Amino acid sequence: MDRLKLVALDAEDLAVLSAHVQDAVVRVGDLRFLAEEGRFVITLNRFAWETTGRRGPDERRRAVLHFDRVKRAQATRIRREAPDAVLSLLAVTFEPGEAPAGTVRLAFSGGAEMRLEVDYVEARLADLGAAWAARGAPARDAAGKG
């Protein structure tokens, strides 16, 4: 399968992007706010939901997710002093403010989250290389959530 490349320019696009990074595994040290560039970058191992149900094993892919036009980044329950700690990304959402500005919210397992104050939604997701076999699909509850 070709490498995934997505762009999100509004809340609806961001919902599609969120579906593709749901259950991605992220090292705390791979969450980077580049204040001088107005960019927030995450390198992650995403579960390739688009490949489930086809022949062969489920897959994970190394990918980069970045947000532009970021004015401020705020972490909650993320231990920056533990760069090797691992988080599972549950969802990416947009909370509107004074249009077109607002807050991008990255919800992680264990109640951890990043809140990015943005001038407007501008995000990109791109796979970086080949896929590898996942150890298994992320667990789902009855409501279809991890």
N, CA and C atoms as an extended XYZ file, in Angstrom:
438
Properties=species:S:1:pos:R:3:atomname:S:1:resname:S:1:resid:I:1 pbc="F F F"
N         0.836       -1.176        0.000 N   MET     1
C         0.000        0.000        0.000 CA  MET     1
C         0.881        1.239        0.000 C   MET     1
N         0.416        2.278       -0.673 N   ASP     2
C         1.151        3.533       -0.721 CA  ASP     2
C         1.185        4.188        0.654 C   ASP     2
N         2.179        5.026        0.835 N   ARG     3
C         2.294        5.787        2.075 CA  ARG     3
C         1.144        6.784        2.163 C   ARG     3
N         0.605        6.917        3.353 N   LEU     4
C        -0.501        7.831        3.601 CA  LEU     4
C         0.018        9.258        3.739 C   LEU     4
N        -0.674       10.207        3.096 N   LYS     5
C        -0.402       11.635        3.234 CA  LYS     5
C        -1.747       12.332        3.323 C   LYS     5
N        -1.967       13.039        4.428 N   LEU     6
C        -3.226       13.747        4.630 CA  LEU     6
C        -2.954       15.188        5.042 C   LEU     6
N        -3.875       16.077        4.667 N   VAL     7
C        -3.837       17.469        5.079 CA  VAL     7
C        -5.185       17.786        5.711 C   VAL     7
N        -5.159       18.509        6.827 N   ALA     8
C        -6.393       18.942        7.483 CA  ALA     8
C        -6.401       20.463        7.554 C   ALA     8
N        -7.480       21.070        7.021 N   LEU     9
C        -7.590       22.526        7.017 CA  LEU     9
C        -8.835       23.026        7.751 C   LEU     9
N        -9.592       22.092        8.327 N   ASP    10
C       -10.746       22.470        9.144 CA  ASP    10
C       -11.071       21.318       10.092 C   ASP    10
N       -12.063       21.516       10.934 N   ALA    11
C       -12.406       20.511       11.948 CA  ALA    11
C       -12.837       19.187       11.319 C   ALA    11
N       -13.540       19.256       10.204 N   GLU    12
C       -13.990       18.036        9.520 CA  GLU    12
C       -12.791       17.239        8.987 C   GLU    12
N       -11.844       17.933        8.364 N   ASP    13
C       -10.623       17.266        7.903 CA  ASP    13
C        -9.853       16.667        9.077 C   ASP    13
N        -9.826       17.400       10.177 N   LEU    14
C        -9.097       16.942       11.355 CA  LEU    14
C        -9.698       15.655       11.912 C   LEU    14
N       -11.010       15.494       11.806 N   ALA    15
C       -11.668       14.263       12.259 CA  ALA    15
C       -11.194       13.066       11.430 C   ALA    15
N       -11.003       13.262       10.130 N   VAL    16
C       -10.497       12.196        9.260 CA  VAL    16
C        -9.062       11.856        9.652 C   VAL    16
N        -8.251       12.886        9.841 N   LEU    17
C        -6.869       12.682       10.252 CA  LEU    17
C        -6.824       11.956       11.594 C   LEU    17
N        -7.685       12.342       12.524 N   SER    18
C        -7.738       11.709       13.843 CA  SER    18
C        -8.006       10.212       13.738 C   SER    18
N        -8.888        9.819       12.839 N   ALA    19
C        -9.189        8.397       12.662 CA  ALA    19
C        -7.950        7.608       12.244 C   ALA    19
N        -7.069        8.234       11.494 N   HIS    20
C        -5.861        7.554       11.017 CA  HIS    20
C        -4.747        7.499       12.057 C   HIS    20
N        -4.786        8.364       13.062 N   VAL    21
C        -3.751        8.326       14.105 CA  VAL    21
C        -4.270        7.740       15.414 C   VAL    21
N        -5.538        7.358       15.432 N   GLN    22
C        -6.092        6.751       16.645 CA  GLN    22
C        -5.277        5.519       17.024 C   GLN    22
N        -4.902        5.447       18.284 N   ASP    23
C        -4.111        4.341       18.842 CA  ASP    23
C        -2.649        4.357       18.406 C   ASP    23
N        -2.190        5.489       17.893 N   ALA    24
C        -0.768        5.624       17.594 CA  ALA    24
C         0.007        5.609       18.905 C   ALA    24
N         1.219        5.074       18.844 N   VAL    25
C         2.099        5.018       20.006 CA  VAL    25
C         3.148        6.116       19.849 C   VAL    25
N         3.321        6.905       20.922 N   VAL    26
C         4.178        8.089       20.879 CA  VAL    26
C         5.097        8.105       22.093 C   VAL    26
N         6.374        8.356       21.888 N   ARG    27
C         7.298        8.607       23.000 CA  ARG    27
C         7.159       10.073       23.401 C   ARG    27
N         7.156       10.357       24.694 N   VAL    28
C         7.050       11.733       25.167 CA  VAL    28
C         8.120       12.610       24.520 C   VAL    28
N         9.322       12.079       24.358 N   GLY    29
C        10.407       12.838       23.742 CA  GLY    29
C        10.175       13.171       22.286 C   GLY    29
N         9.161       12.548       21.663 N   ASP    30
C         8.845       12.820       20.265 CA  ASP    30
C         7.728       13.846       20.090 C   ASP    30
N         7.339       14.507       21.180 N   LEU    31
C         6.400       15.627       21.135 CA  LEU    31
C         7.239       16.893       21.162 C   LEU    31
N         7.237       17.664       20.082 N   ARG    32
C         8.120       18.830       19.999 CA  ARG    32
C         7.361       20.085       19.554 C   ARG    32
N         7.479       21.136       20.392 N   PHE    33
C         6.920       22.437       20.036 CA  PHE    33
C         8.066       23.312       19.567 C   PHE    33
N         8.023       23.704       18.313 N   LEU    34
C         9.037       24.578       17.717 CA  LEU    34
C         8.450       25.988       17.686 C   LEU    34
N         8.543       26.666       18.825 N   ALA    35
C         7.873       27.960       19.008 CA  ALA    35
C         8.279       28.983       17.956 C   ALA    35
N         9.574       29.046       17.624 N   GLU    36
C        10.043       30.047       16.656 CA  GLU    36
C         9.469       29.815       15.257 C   GLU    36
N         9.057       28.582       14.966 N   GLU    37
C         8.449       28.257       13.672 CA  GLU    37
C         6.926       28.214       13.745 C   GLU    37
N         6.370       28.274       14.957 N   GLY    38
C         4.920       28.148       15.109 CA  GLY    38
C         4.436       26.771       14.712 C   GLY    38
N         5.219       25.754       15.044 N   ARG    39
C         4.919       24.386       14.610 CA  ARG    39
C         5.005       23.417       15.790 C   ARG    39
N         4.099       22.442       15.806 N   PHE    40
C         4.138       21.358       16.782 CA  PHE    40
C         4.264       20.063       15.985 C   PHE    40
N         5.271       19.242       16.323 N   VAL    41
C         5.585       18.039       15.551 CA  VAL    41
C         5.549       16.814       16.458 C   VAL    41
N         4.948       15.753       15.961 N   ILE    42
C         4.911       14.476       16.676 CA  ILE    42
C         5.372       13.383       15.715 C   ILE    42
N         6.379       12.640       16.123 N   THR    43
C         6.764       11.438       15.390 CA  THR    43
C         6.100       10.282       16.113 C   THR    43
N         5.429        9.416       15.375 N   LEU    44
C         4.630        8.366       16.016 CA  LEU    44
C         4.648        7.075       15.214 C   LEU    44
N         4.231        6.015       15.870 N   ASN    45
C         4.006        4.728       15.207 CA  ASN    45
C         2.497        4.533       15.183 C   ASN    45
N         1.908        4.764       14.032 N   ARG    46
C         0.450        4.687       13.953 CA  ARG    46
C        -0.008        3.284       13.580 C   ARG    46
N        -1.158        2.889       14.111 N   PHE    47
C        -1.787        1.648       13.696 CA  PHE    47
C        -2.483        1.941       12.377 C   PHE    47
N        -2.214        1.155       11.353 N   ALA    48
C        -2.764        1.409       10.010 CA  ALA    48
C        -4.180        0.849        9.916 C   ALA    48
N        -5.132        1.622       10.440 N   TRP    49
C        -6.533        1.173       10.448 CA  TRP    49
C        -7.050        0.884        9.045 C   TRP    49
N        -6.522        1.584        8.056 N   GLU    50
C        -7.009        1.396        6.682 CA  GLU    50
C        -6.638        0.030        6.109 C   GLU    50
N        -5.754       -0.713        6.774 N   THR    51
C        -5.341       -2.026        6.262 CA  THR    51
C        -5.988       -3.191        7.005 C   THR    51
N        -6.746       -2.926        8.061 N   THR    52
C        -7.351       -4.022        8.819 CA  THR    52
C        -8.402       -4.728        7.969 C   THR    52
N        -8.530       -6.002        8.193 N   GLY    53
C        -9.520       -6.785        7.469 CA  GLY    53
C        -9.052       -7.318        6.127 C   GLY    53
N        -7.904       -6.891        5.676 N   ARG    54
C        -7.391       -7.438        4.411 CA  ARG    54
C        -6.472       -8.616        4.729 C   ARG    54
N        -6.018       -9.271        3.743 N   ARG    55
C        -5.097      -10.394        3.937 CA  ARG    55
C        -3.817       -9.933        4.607 C   ARG    55
N        -3.274      -10.795        5.418 N   GLY    56
C        -2.006      -10.486        6.059 CA  GLY    56
C        -2.202       -9.878        7.432 C   GLY    56
N        -1.090       -9.653        8.098 N   PRO    57
C        -1.165       -9.126        9.471 CA  PRO    57
C        -1.551       -7.650        9.487 C   PRO    57
N        -2.089       -7.219       10.637 N   ASP    58
C        -2.309       -5.789       10.836 CA  ASP    58
C        -0.952       -5.104       10.813 C   ASP    58
N        -0.956       -3.799       10.518 N   GLU    59
C         0.305       -3.082       10.339 CA  GLU    59
C         0.401       -1.843       11.216 C   GLU    59
N         1.632       -1.465       11.483 N   ARG    60
C         1.972       -0.165       12.059 CA  ARG    60
C         2.899        0.526       11.075 C   ARG    60
N         2.866        1.861       11.103 N   ARG    61
C         3.716        2.650       10.213 CA  ARG    61
C         4.299        3.827       10.977 C   ARG    61
N         5.548        4.123       10.739 N   ARG    62
C         6.197        5.305       11.298 CA  ARG    62
C         5.669        6.499       10.520 C   ARG    62
N         5.253        7.526       11.234 N   ALA    63
C         4.659        8.692       10.578 CA  ALA    63
C         5.012        9.951       11.358 C   ALA    63
N         4.814       11.081       10.708 N   VAL    64
C         4.977       12.371       11.367 CA  VAL    64
C         3.671       13.151       11.213 C   VAL    64
N         3.260       13.761       12.309 N   LEU    65
C         2.065       14.591       12.336 CA  LEU    65
C         2.521       15.970       12.781 C   LEU    65
N         2.188       16.985       11.995 N   HIS    66
C         2.575       18.317       12.453 CA  HIS    66
C         1.458       19.326       12.229 C   HIS    66
N         1.479       20.304       13.110 N   PHE    67
C         0.501       21.381       13.108 CA  PHE    67
C         1.246       22.690       12.913 C   PHE    67
N         0.756       23.521       12.014 N   ASP    68
C         1.346       24.833       11.774 CA  ASP    68
C         0.454       25.910       12.390 C   ASP    68
N         0.996       27.125       12.449 N   ARG    69
C         0.286       28.288       12.992 CA  ARG    69
C        -0.051       28.099       14.471 C   ARG    69
N         0.848       27.419       15.208 N   VAL    70
C         0.651       27.170       16.638 CA  VAL    70
C         1.243       28.328       17.434 C   VAL    70
N         0.424       28.955       18.262 N   LYS    71
C         0.873       30.076       19.079 CA  LYS    71
C         1.362       29.619       20.452 C   LYS    71
N         0.771       28.548       20.954 N   ARG    72
C         1.110       28.077       22.283 CA  ARG    72
C         0.786       26.595       22.394 C   ARG    72
N         1.603       25.857       23.156 N   ALA    73
C         1.368       24.431       23.415 CA  ALA    73
C         1.389       24.214       24.923 C   ALA    73
N         0.381       23.508       25.420 N   GLN    74
C         0.269       23.265       26.854 CA  GLN    74
C         0.027       21.780       27.095 C   GLN    74
N         0.850       21.184       27.955 N   ALA    75
C         0.735       19.759       28.276 CA  ALA    75
C         0.043       19.578       29.623 C   ALA    75
N        -0.780       18.543       29.717 N   THR    76
C        -1.411       18.144       30.966 CA  THR    76
C        -1.134       16.656       31.169 C   THR    76
N        -0.615       16.312       32.344 N   ARG    77
C        -0.329       14.919       32.727 CA  ARG    77
C         0.662       14.233       31.780 C   ARG    77
N         1.565       15.018       31.212 N   ILE    78
C         2.639       14.472       30.376 CA  ILE    78
C         3.946       14.798       31.085 C   ILE    78
N         4.691       13.766       31.421 N   ARG    79
C         5.926       13.926       32.180 CA  ARG    79
C         7.088       14.174       31.225 C   ARG    79
N         7.390       15.440       30.995 N   ARG    80
C         8.461       15.807       30.065 CA  ARG    80
C         9.822       15.298       30.539 C   ARG    80
N         9.976       15.078       31.863 N   GLU    81
C        11.250       14.582       32.394 CA  GLU    81
C        11.442       13.087       32.105 C   GLU    81
N        10.458       12.453       31.504 N   ALA    82
C        10.537       11.030       31.140 CA  ALA    82
C        10.373       10.889       29.629 C   ALA    82
N        11.397       11.258       28.832 N   PRO    83
C        11.242       11.282       27.369 CA  PRO    83
C        10.978        9.916       26.745 C   PRO    83
N        11.307        8.827       27.433 N   ASP    84
C        11.066        7.494       26.885 CA  ASP    84
C         9.710        6.914       27.281 C   ASP    84
N         8.955        7.646       28.105 N   ALA    85
C         7.612        7.187       28.464 CA  ALA    85
C         6.763        7.139       27.195 C   ALA    85
N         5.853        6.167       27.145 N   VAL    86
C         5.047        5.948       25.946 CA  VAL    86
C         3.589        6.318       26.213 C   VAL    86
N         3.011        7.023       25.254 N   LEU    87
C         1.610        7.418       25.294 CA  LEU    87
C         0.887        6.804       24.098 C   LEU    87
N        -0.400        6.580       24.263 N   SER    88
C        -1.240        6.136       23.150 CA  SER    88
C        -2.174        7.288       22.791 C   SER    88
N        -2.117        7.720       21.535 N   LEU    89
C        -2.948        8.828       21.062 CA  LEU    89
C        -4.359        8.315       20.791 C   LEU    89
N        -5.331        8.914       21.466 N   LEU    90
C        -6.715        8.464       21.330 CA  LEU    90
C        -7.510        9.267       20.305 C   LEU    90
N        -7.303       10.586       20.284 N   ALA    91
C        -8.093       11.424       19.368 CA  ALA    91
C        -7.455       12.788       19.201 C   ALA    91
N        -7.750       13.410       18.064 N   VAL    92
C        -7.347       14.784       17.772 CA  VAL    92
C        -8.628       15.537       17.433 C   VAL    92
N        -8.910       16.610       18.188 N   THR    93
C       -10.134       17.372       17.976 CA  THR    93
C        -9.822       18.863       17.919 C   THR    93
N       -10.799       19.632       17.449 N   PHE    94
C       -10.654       21.087       17.361 CA  PHE    94
C       -11.776       21.748       18.138 C   PHE    94
N       -11.401       22.661       19.026 N   GLU    95
C       -12.364       23.450       19.778 CA  GLU    95
C       -12.295       24.880       19.241 C   GLU    95
N       -13.338       25.353       18.558 N   PRO    96
C       -13.283       26.677       17.959 CA  PRO    96
C       -13.203       27.785       19.001 C   PRO    96
N       -12.509       28.835       18.624 N   GLY    97
C       -12.434       30.050       19.423 CA  GLY    97
C       -12.962       31.180       18.567 C   GLY    97
N       -12.259       32.306       18.556 N   GLU    98
C       -12.635       33.402       17.671 CA  GLU    98
C       -12.192       33.027       16.264 C   GLU    98
N       -13.157       32.726       15.394 N   ALA    99
C       -12.885       32.160       14.074 CA  ALA    99
C       -11.836       32.963       13.315 C   ALA    99
N       -10.933       32.292       12.656 N   PRO   100
C       -10.800       30.842       12.499 CA  PRO   100
C        -9.914       30.184       13.565 C   PRO   100
N        -9.514       30.945       14.586 N   ALA   101
C        -8.625       30.417       15.630 CA  ALA   101
C        -9.350       29.429       16.538 C   ALA   101
N        -8.567       28.730       17.334 N   GLY   102
C        -9.133       27.789       18.289 CA  GLY   102
C        -8.046       26.957       18.924 C   GLY   102
N        -8.447       25.820       19.464 N   THR   103
C        -7.529       24.929       20.156 CA  THR   103
C        -7.620       23.531       19.574 C   THR   103
N        -6.470       22.995       19.183 N   VAL   104
C        -6.387       21.589       18.779 CA  VAL   104
C        -6.073       20.810       20.046 C   VAL   104
N        -6.848       19.789       20.310 N   ARG   105
C        -6.673       18.972       21.509 CA  ARG   105
C        -6.235       17.576       21.092 C   ARG   105
N        -5.094       17.138       21.635 N   LEU   106
C        -4.602       15.784       21.406 CA  LEU   106
C        -4.805       15.011       22.703 C   LEU   106
N        -5.736       14.065       22.698 N   ALA   107
C        -6.059       13.276       23.891 CA  ALA   107
C        -5.282       11.971       23.858 C   ALA   107
N        -4.570       11.704       24.951 N   PHE   108
C        -3.783       10.480       25.091 CA  PHE   108
C        -4.362        9.613       26.196 C   PHE   108
N        -3.939        8.374       26.234 N   SER   109
C        -4.345        7.460       27.291 CA  SER   109
C        -3.924        8.018       28.648 C   SER   109
N        -4.614        7.585       29.690 N   GLY   110
C        -4.265        7.992       31.044 CA  GLY   110
C        -4.610        9.425       31.367 C   GLY   110
N        -5.425       10.070       30.557 N   GLY   111
C        -5.833       11.449       30.817 CA  GLY   111
C        -4.824       12.504       30.398 C   GLY   111
N        -3.742       12.093       29.750 N   ALA   112
C        -2.750       13.059       29.271 CA  ALA   112
C        -3.302       13.778       28.041 C   ALA   112
N        -2.881       15.028       27.866 N   GLU   113
C        -3.304       15.745       26.670 CA  GLU   113
C        -2.361       16.891       26.345 C   GLU   113
N        -2.384       17.271       25.081 N   MET   114
C        -1.710       18.475       24.587 CA  MET   114
C        -2.808       19.370       24.049 C   MET   114
N        -2.695       20.663       24.371 N   ARG   115
C        -3.623       21.655       23.833 CA  ARG   115
C        -2.789       22.654       23.046 C   ARG   115
N        -3.125       22.808       21.781 N   LEU   116
C        -2.384       23.697       20.890 CA  LEU   116
C        -3.269       24.864       20.499 C   LEU   116
N        -2.897       26.060       20.894 N   GLU   117
C        -3.624       27.256       20.455 CA  GLU   117
C        -3.146       27.580       19.048 C   GLU   117
N        -4.090       27.614       18.106 N   VAL   118
C        -3.733       27.814       16.706 CA  VAL   118
C        -4.485       29.011       16.112 C   VAL   118
N        -3.847       29.634       15.111 N   ASP   119
C        -4.517       30.713       14.376 CA  ASP   119
C        -5.663       30.141       13.544 C   ASP   119
N        -5.452       28.934       13.025 N   TYR   120
C        -6.458       28.181       12.271 CA  TYR   120
C        -5.926       26.763       12.108 C   TYR   120
N        -6.783       25.835       11.708 N   VAL   121
C        -6.376       24.438       11.548 CA  VAL   121
C        -5.511       24.307       10.307 C   VAL   121
N        -4.318       23.797       10.505 N   GLU   122
C        -3.435       23.434        9.403 CA  GLU   122
C        -2.554       22.294        9.904 C   GLU   122
N        -2.897       21.084        9.510 N   ALA   123
C        -2.179       19.898        9.980 CA  ALA   123
C        -1.851       18.987        8.808 C   ALA   123
N        -0.767       18.246        8.986 N   ARG   124
C        -0.356       17.280        7.962 CA  ARG   124
C         0.076       15.995        8.641 C   ARG   124
N        -0.273       14.877        8.010 N   LEU   125
C         0.147       13.549        8.451 CA  LEU   125
C         0.795       12.873        7.261 C   LEU   125
N         1.978       12.311        7.488 N   ALA   126
C         2.665       11.612        6.395 CA  ALA   126
C         3.399       10.398        6.944 C   ALA   126
N         3.186        9.261        6.293 N   ASP   127
C         3.969        8.071        6.615 CA  ASP   127
C         5.394        8.281        6.147 C   ASP   127
N         6.344        7.755        6.929 N   LEU   128
C         7.753        7.965        6.622 CA  LEU   128
C         8.424        6.794        5.925 C   LEU   128
N         7.858        5.611        6.058 N   GLY   129
C         8.536        4.460        5.476 CA  GLY   129
C         7.633        3.258        5.394 C   GLY   129
N         8.267        2.118        5.256 N   ALA   130
C         7.549        0.861        5.089 CA  ALA   130
C         6.803        0.474        6.364 C   ALA   130
N         5.784       -0.325        6.195 N   ALA   131
C         4.998       -0.842        7.318 CA  ALA   131
C         5.669       -2.075        7.895 C   ALA   131
N         5.290       -2.406        9.123 N   TRP   132
C         5.722       -3.661        9.747 CA  TRP   132
C         4.521       -4.282       10.432 C   TRP   132
N         4.589       -5.574       10.687 N   ALA   133
C         3.477       -6.296       11.302 CA  ALA   133
C         3.258       -5.799       12.724 C   ALA   133
N         2.008       -5.479       13.040 N   ALA   134
C         1.644       -5.060       14.397 CA  ALA   134
C         1.556       -6.300       15.279 C   ALA   134
N         1.799       -6.108       16.557 N   ARG   135
C         1.702       -7.229       17.504 CA  ARG   135
C         0.262       -7.638       17.726 C   ARG   135
N        -0.647       -6.839       17.269 N   GLY   136
C        -2.085       -7.091       17.410 CA  GLY   136
C        -2.827       -5.780       17.271 C   GLY   136
N        -4.128       -5.880       17.038 N   ALA   137
C        -4.945       -4.684       16.915 CA  ALA   137
C        -5.210       -4.114       18.302 C   ALA   137
N        -5.281       -2.776       18.417 N   PRO   138
C        -5.615       -2.173       19.704 CA  PRO   138
C        -6.961       -2.674       20.193 C   PRO   138
N        -7.082       -2.840       21.514 N   ALA   139
C        -8.328       -3.330       22.113 CA  ALA   139
C        -9.429       -2.291       21.956 C   ALA   139
N       -10.640       -2.748       21.788 N   ARG   140
C       -11.803       -1.884       21.638 CA  ARG   140
C       -12.851       -2.297       22.656 C   ARG   140
N       -13.578       -1.285       23.225 N   ASP   141
C       -14.698       -1.622       24.107 CA  ASP   141
C       -15.960       -1.743       23.266 C   ASP   141
N       -17.082       -1.969       23.902 N   ALA   142
C       -18.342       -2.188       23.189 CA  ALA   142
C       -18.761       -0.969       22.368 C   ALA   142
N       -18.336        0.223       22.759 N   ALA   143
C       -18.701        1.434       22.042 CA  ALA   143
C       -17.751        1.703       20.879 C   ALA   143
N       -16.754        0.836       20.688 N   GLY   144
C       -15.821        1.007       19.602 CA  GLY   144
C       -14.657        1.923       19.941 C   GLY   144
N       -14.491        2.227       21.224 N   LYS   145
C       -13.416        3.099       21.669 CA  LYS   145
C       -12.387        2.298       22.433 C   LYS   145
N       -11.127        2.770       22.366 N   GLY   146
C       -10.041        2.090       23.052 CA  GLY   146
C       -10.037        2.269       24.519 C   GLY   146
